[in-house]
């Protein structure tokens, strides 16, 4: 060790800090601790690398008294020959009835020059969320899941959670929090709230951050701006969750990256998630379709970031630019879903740049599903409605469709149904609308699987049986089978030849 010094650290308690509380106690946020320590280090060593932080731990809450105007603490700084700086937030208090003092370590973080950066998620995986999503309005997040006061309610709009992670818009609140040297603390704090909600949804624990492996700040966030955050669950061990987090601006430029964020239930089980947020373990909403194809991917269109266009290949971008705004949205969503599908077929590829995965055939109409690593292509099909895009891959021709359930399918039944099919839908225990939606969806799927116009599919397909999850049909005497999954008011249908 080259030097050890204890630097005084005075933290003024502005009113906004009192909105950050847990179990009735006001606590100094982890993001604020990092900001104060970095500022202290920079004041003492102006050339220090303070935007690369490693091996941080938040060992003990630093409580804020209700009427405290300032926290008197210390930055215990250790300087090493290698250039690494170890910074500890400590408080010192007298032991009642003695002349001795008690020293508490509240947080530790290492500041160091950034080394070789680990490759992050490709832009397609950063800018959209795979899987059926659970949507939580931000007001519900803060009323039920993360009950902080208004100053710390900086997730905007809805958050989206699936097994594969979460996305949300996070805001750099304009409170008198220090914005230097690390940028606004509020976007990262909001991202931690998304991770907390994910833990409550999928693992039924209320987890707080207790440390991280690395935090890199490429361009500090600023007050008054909104950012896109993506959380990725890395591992789950008992009551401990580990995440990676990325924060991008609206142009898609990476502002912060946090690796190995550990969150843990620090209440000892006293604080539990509300029942409404808990997922039913093991329930795959697309289990039926997933069982009968090589791979399936689905994206909620509302999860897609504005900068997702950066994921397009050169050819995809040329096609995209020639479209109107409404068509662009669904086209982009379909491309992203197919790229996710390609990565799954390659065993979970996270290395291939998104723009290298070209998802259109030469005719610029049919979808294409290349398998990264030079492993050829797979038969695939893609479909979208107003909310979802789904893509499936198979070993032979396959067709997929998603439809929002509504009585509009009843208006032209005579056009796309035969008389026997009308009778099937009218007598189906599923009800007329549900059964008719399945017939419509089946014929859409067949049109894609057999590469024929939809009107031809209406004529050539005969649906023989309509079921909740499985239907039987024939295409000019060849037997096919359709598999159905239902999510909320959307029916997903996949069609393939009967084996």
N, C-alpha and C positions, 0 to 999 in steps of 0.2 A: 504494500500500500504506500502511495506517495504522500498522501495527506488526509487528515480527518479534521473536519471543522463543524461546529454547530452554529448554524445561521439562524438568527431570530426570524420568525415568520408570523406576522400580524395579519389576521384575516378579518376584515370588516364584515359584520353581519348585516347585510342589506335585507330588507323585508322579503324579497323573493326567495331567499334561502329557507325561510320558515315554511314554505310550501312542500319541502322535501322531508317527509316524516314517515316513520315506521313504528307500529305498535305504540303510538302516542308520544314518541320521542322525535325531536327534530335532529336530523343527522346531516353532516356535510357530505355531499354527493361525491362519488368516486371521480367523476369527470372534473369536479372543482378541485379536488385534491391534486390531481395530475397537473392541472393548470397552475396552481399555486407553487407546487414543487418546481415545475419547469421554469416559471418566472424567477424564482429564487436562485436556481442554478445559473440562469442566463445573466442575472444581475452580478453574480460573483465571478462567473467565467463566461464572458460575452461570446467567445468562440465555440462554446460547447454545442455538441450535436443534441439538441433537445427534442427533435421531431422524430427520432427513432427511440422507442421505449421497449424494453424487454423485461421479462420475468417480473411483472408487477404482481403484488399481492396486497389485498385490502384486509388486513388482519383483524381490525377492531374498529367499530363505529367511533367517529368523533362526534359526540353529542353537542348540540348547540343549546345553551340555556335560553329560556323564553325571552328574557330581557337582556341578554348579553349583547353589548355593542361591538365586541371584538373577541376573537379567539387568539390567545397568546400561545403560540406553539413554536416549534423549531424544525428546521430542515437539517438533519444530521447527514452531512455529505462526506462520502469517502471517495477520494480520487486515486485511481490506479495508474500504474506506469503504462498500461495498454491504452489508456484514454477512456476506459470505462468509468462511469460515475454511478455510484450507488447512493440513492437519495431516500431518506426515511422521514416521514412525517411523525414527529413525536410530541407528546405533551408531558409536562412535568407538574406534579401537584404535591403539596405537603401531606405527609401521613399524620393524621390527627393525633395530638398528644405527644408527638416526637419532633425532633429536629430533622429527621430524615425526609426524603422526597421519593415519590413513586414516578417512575418513567414508563410511559406506555407508548408502544409502537403501533401506529394506526395504519400505516401503509408503507410499502417499499417499492421502488421502481429503479431500474437501471437505464441510464441514458448512454447511448453509444452511437458511433457511426454506423449507418446502415450497411449491412453486408449484401451478399448476393440475394436478390429477392426471389422467393418461391413463387412459381407461376400461380396466378389466381384462377378463378373460374373464367371460362371463355365468355365472351360478351353475350351470347345467346342465353346462357344459363344465368347470367347476372341480371339480364333485363326482363326476364319473365319467369314465372313459377310453374313448374310441372306438378300436375296432380289436381284432384278435385279440392277446391279451396273452401275454407271456412272464413266467412267475411265478418269482421267485427267493426262496427262504427267506433270512431275514436272516443266519442262521448261514453260509450259502453265500456271501452277499455279503461277509462279513468274513473268511472263510477263503480266498477265492480272488480277489476283485475289489478290495476295499479293506482290505488286511490291517493295520488299526490294532489296538491293544490294547483291552482291555475297556472302558476309560473312554470310548472314542470309538466304541463299537458301539451307537449309539442309534436305529437303525432297528428298529422292532418288527414282528414277524410277517413277512409276505411283501411284497416290492415287486412292482409290476406295470409292465411296460414294453411299449409299442407304438410304432409309428412316430409316433404323435401325442403321445408324451410318457410320463410316468410318474406314479404315485401311490404313497404309502406313509404309514405311521404313524411319526412321529418323536417321540422322548422327550426331555424336559428333564432330563438326568441330575443327580443330587444330589451332585455333587462340590464341593469348595471353590472353584469358579470364581466370579468376580464375576458377580452377576446384575444389577447396576446399572452404568450407567444404561440399557443396551439390552435387558435381559432375559437369560434363559439363552442361552448361545451354542450349546447343543447341538442344538436343533431345526433351525436353519439348517445347522449342520454336517452333520446327518443328511441334509438335503435335497440338499446338495452330493454326498453319497455316491450318492444316487439318480441324479443327473445324470451322475456318473462312470460308473455302471453302464450308463446309456443310451448313452453314447459308446462303451463297450466292446462293447455289443450291436450297435449299428447302424452304427458307423463304425470299429470295430476299433482304437481308440486309448485309452490310459489318460490322461485329461485332468485337470489340477488347475486350481483357480480362479486367474486372473491379474488379475481386475478386474471391475468392474461399472459400469453407467451410473447407476443409482439404487437406493437401498435406503430404503424407508419403513417405520417401525415405528409402527403405530397403537396397539397395546396390547402391551407387552412380554410375551414368554413367561416362564413361571415354572418353577423346578425341580419335578420330581415330576409334571408333567402331560404328557399325550400329545396330539400335534397331527397334523393331516392336511396333508400337503404335496402340491402338484401342480407338476410341472415341465413346461414347454412349450418344445420346441426351436424357436428362432427362425431360426437360419441356421447353415450349415456352410460353412467356408472352409478348405480344406486341412486342416491339423492343428488348426484352431481351431473350437470349438463355442460357440454363443451360446444362452442360455436366459433365460426369464422364470420366476420361482418365486413361488408363493403359499403361505402357511402359515396355516391356519385352526384355530380351536379346535373342540371337539366340538359347540358350538352353531352353528357356521357363521360366527362372527365373524372377520373378517380380522385377523390379528395382524401379519403382515409381508408385504411385497411387494418383490421384487428384480427389477429390469429390466436387461436387457442384460448378464447375467452371462456373462463370457467364460471359457472353460476351454480349456486347451491342453496338448498333450503336451510336458512339460518335460524328459523324459528323453532326448530326441533319438532316440527309437525303441528305447532299451535295454529298456524295460519294455513288454511286449505282453500283451494280454488272453489268457486261456486259450481254447483252441479251442471249448470247450463253449458259451461265451457268444456267439460270433459268429453273427450271422444270415447267411443266404444271400441276398446282395443281389438285389433285384428279385423275390423270391418273394412274391406277394400271396396269402395263404391263401384269399381269396374271389374269386380272379381270374375264375373261370368265371361265377359269378353276377354279379359286377360288370360283366362285358362285355355282359350281356344285360338290363340294367335302367338306369334313369336315375341311380339312386344307391342305395347300400347303407350301412348303419351297423350295427355290432355292438358290444355292451358285455358284458364279463365282469361278472356280477352282484357278484362279490366286490370289485370296484374302487369300488363306490358308497359315498360318504361318508354318515355318519348325517344330515348336514344337507341332503341332496339334496332333501328334501321342500320346501325353499324354492323350488325350481324350478317347482313345480306352479302352474297357473292356478287361479283361484278355483273353477271348475267341477270341475277335476281333484281339487282338495283336498277338496271336498265328497264326491266319490265315494270318495276314499282313506280318509276318516275312518270310513266305514261298513263297512270291510273288516276281517277278522282279520289278525293280524300276518303270517302266511305269505303270504296273498294280497296284502297291501300291498307286500311286497318285490318280487314279480314285476310288479305293476301299476306301481310307481314306476319299475322298470327299463325297462319298455316305454315309458313316457312320455318318459324321458330319451333313449332310442334314437330315438324319433320326432322329438324336438326336434333332435337331431344331424342326422337325415335332412333335416329342413326347412332347416336352415342350409346343408347341402351343396347343396341345390337352388337356394338363393339365391346361390350362388357363394362360399360360405365365410363367411356372415354371422357376425359376432361382436359386433354392436351391439344387436340386438333383445333386450330383457329376456326371460328364459326364461318368465316367467309370462304373457307376451303370446302365446306359441305354444301354442295350445290344441289338443290332439291327440285329442279325442274327438268323435264325431258326436253329434247331439242325442239319439240313442237311448241314449247312455252305454254302448254295446257296441262299435260299429265304430270302428276307428282313423281318424284324420284327419291329413293331412299338409299344413298350410298353408305357403305359401312366403312368407317375410317380404318386406316391401316391397310388399304388396298385389298379388302376382302370382298370386293364385288358389290352388288346391290341386292336389295330384297324387294319382293312384291309389296306394294303399299297402297294405302288409300287414305284420303283426308277429307274431313267435312267440318262445317261450322254452322252454328246458328248465331243468335244475337249475343250469346254469352260465352259459349264454349267452342274450342277447336279440338278435334280428336284426330289422331293419326294411328293407324295400325299397320303392322307388318306380318306377312305370312310366307309360307313356303310355296304357295301358288296364288293364283288370282284371288283377290279379296276385296270386299267393298265395305265401306263404313258410312254411317249417317248419324247425325244428331238432330233432333227436332224438339222444339218447345211444344209441350202439350197444350192444345187449344182447340176450340170447336171449328177453326177454319178448315180443318181436314174434312169436315162434313159437307162443305159447300159444293165440292166438285167430285163427290164419290163416284158418280156415274162415269166420270172420265177415266179414273185410274183403277176402278174396281170392276171385277166381273160380278155377275149376279150371285154366284155361290159365295164370293168373298163378302158381299153385302150381308148375306144371311149369316155368315160367320161372325161378323162384327156386331150385328144386331142381337145375336144370342150369346155373345161372349160374356163370361162372368167378370171380365175386366171392365166392362162398360163400353158404350159405343165410341166415345172419344178416344180412350186408351187403345182400344183394339184397332180403330181406324188409323190412329197415328202410327201404330206398328206396321200396318199394311203399307201406308205411304212410305215409311222409313225403309221397309224391306225393298221396295221397288227402286228407291233411290240407291240403296246399296248394291242391288243387282246391276243397275245401269253402270256403276263404277267398276264392279267386278268383271263384267263382261264387255265393257267399253262399247256401250250402245247408247243411243239417245234415250232420254227418259221416257218419251212417248212410246218408244218401242218396248221398253221395259214394262210399261203399263199393259201392253197387249200380250207380250210373250210370257210373263210371269203369272203363275197361278199359286196363290197362297192356300195351302190345304189345312193348316192348323195354326192357331194363334195362341201363344202362351205368354205367361208373365216374363219368363227369361229365355224361352226357346220357342221358335216357330218353324214349321216345315213348309217347303214350297218346291215348285218345279219350274224349270226354265226350258220350255220346249222339250219336255220329257226327261230332262236331266235333273236329278234331285239335289236340292240345296238345303242348307239349314241356316237359320238366323238366330243370333244370340242377342239378348237385350239386357241392358242395365238401366236403372232409373235413378236419377239424382234430382231431388226436388221435383221440378215440373219439366224435366228434360229427359227424353228417352234416347239412349245410345243404342244403335243397332249395327251389328257386324254380320255380313253375309259371306258364306264360302260354300264350296261344293261339299256335299255330305260324303264322309269317308266310309 
